[in-house]
Amino acid sequence: MVKQKILIIDDEPDIRDVLKIILECEGFEVYEAKDGVDGLEKVHKASPDLVILDYKMPKMDGHEVCQILKKDILLRHMPIIMLTGKGETQDKIKGINAGADDYLVKPFDPQELVARIKMIVRRSTRDLDANPLSRLPGNVTIMNELDAAIKGNAAFAICYVDLDKFKSFNDTYGFEHGDEVIRETARIILNAVHELGNREDFVGHIGGDDFVFLTTISKSETICNKIINDFDMVAPSFYNQEDRERGYTIANDRQGNQMEIKLLSVSIGIVTNEYRAINHVVEIGEIGAELKKLAKATEGSNFVKDSRKDE
């Protein structure tokens, strides 16, 4: 069973030690950060399921850290428990206003702390079956959203997004760099949908380098174009200078022969019910896979929209 991860951000080593002992005894995987700046770095590296955040710290206080995390479209769903001093009412209010999900007053009762953490993590997991890497909704929510779109009897566009050459990138640069690519791709998709889509549009993470978003037909191509342009702009930054300048990496195939592998690109398949009826979620997946395959057949980033009609 995968352990749930908790990040403690507190400048007092004694508090961190006590929390670490309590939480590890309860089966959590615990990470520590000594101040707000260190905490923000650890959040991106560890992708915790919950953050315990002290309000008063050097360099950057808990209020500012909380605000930054809650503004990040990938991290805003991550629960935060704020620790405040006894009688510091304004700190509690500011922490809650900054987006903290709960607060505890120091010195805290260990049993109450554990109970609150389990309650918040349970609620968070139930409300959002988040992908642990991107924090986007996972397959359960995706299936529900697609099923609702079909039953809604309205026109829709379901866009499947996939990265090209991602396995080769992982093999060359390692999984940590690959995870950064996944997170940045998620941000690009979310930003495009939020900027150009509709309020009720949905973005999900199927797994690995596969994403999906649901929008209206009229906005689907505009969103796809922005995703492609934004991804192509940032993709070279994933590589070292040598690979970036020559525009490809060099890797060996299974026979040991050297191959030139182009830089990462993105392929998108747009499934719609504009010209034909779609009656089941399985149909959407099958059509989406077919369209992505067509998009990948062309070098570089592009999208393919289904325009076939019922016979």
Summary of the structure (lengths in Angstrom):
residues: 311
radius of gyration: 22.2
end to end distance: 48.9
largest distance: 72.1
contacts: 979
relative contact order: 0.10
helix: 48%
strand: 23%
